[in-house]
Amino acid sequence: MRRILGATRFVVALPAVAAILGGILLMLQGSVATVVVIIDTVWFGADLKTTTVDVLTAIDAILLGTVLLVIGYGLYELFVDADLPVPAWLRVTTLDDLKSKLIGVVVAIIAVIFVGVLVDANRAVDVMSYGIGAGAIVAGLALFSYATRKEQKDAEVVRTRTTEG
């Protein structure tokens, strides 16, 4: 029974590979979209506002692809192969590591989306409502990250005290 339960961790390999493939697809689409914007701007003279929104949309796709890559690598590393050859900054040893990496990328995506709204919006009310919403999400993520990190540190202190005493 123990061997069967231990082998179920390999089930995570499928969603991990799917997330990686989805990330690669989004990054390719974002890159192609960026090249198309460059060609349109150089040959057909697209206006600055349209170019800016189109580039930010392409960058948003690339960042979403990055999120999927981080999720895929992190899940695979956590459940299947802890020795996956990834850069040190991408190394994931706990779910908290994965969570903090994801929060960082999500905050970057929110910033890119907000700048797109800032450039594209015609009314100050639109910009303010998106800005307040984006700020609330980032503040919530920061609070969540702080609260869960604090609990982890408290657990480590308790664990240390128990092993010492």
Buried (B, 14 or more C-beta within 10 A) or exposed (E): EEEEEEEEEEEBBEBBBBBBEBBBEBBEBBBEBBEEBBEBBEEEEBEEEBBBBBBBBBBBBBBBBBBBBBBBBBBBBBBBEEEBEBEEEBBBEEEBBBBBBBBBBBBBBBEBBBBBBBBBBEEEEEBEEBBEEBEEEBEEBEEEBEEEEEEEEEEEEEEEEEEEE
